[in-house]
Amino acid sequence: MEKNLICYCFGYTEENIIRDVVENNGTSLIMQRILSEKKKGTCSCRYHHPEGR
């Protein structure tokens, strides 16, 4: 398992998100994707996240 894993569904780390923000002028496209998937109900956090959230 990678260090500083933020998104257990899609495997994004803190480093991935920081890099994404820098590359996209202060906006995280990764965060937008995660939030979009959560709204659609297509993420599986309750199965992948150790705390079930």
HUCORCOR-V150361 format. One record per helix or strand. SS is the DSSP state (H for helix, E for strand). FROM is the first residue (numbers start at 1). LEN is the number of residues. If there is no record, write none. Layout:
BEGIN
ss=SS from=FROM len=LEN
ss=SS from=FROM len=LEN
END
This chain:
BEGIN
ss=E from=5 len=3
ss=E from=12 len=2
ss=H from=14 len=10
ss=H from=29 len=12
ss=H from=45 len=4
END
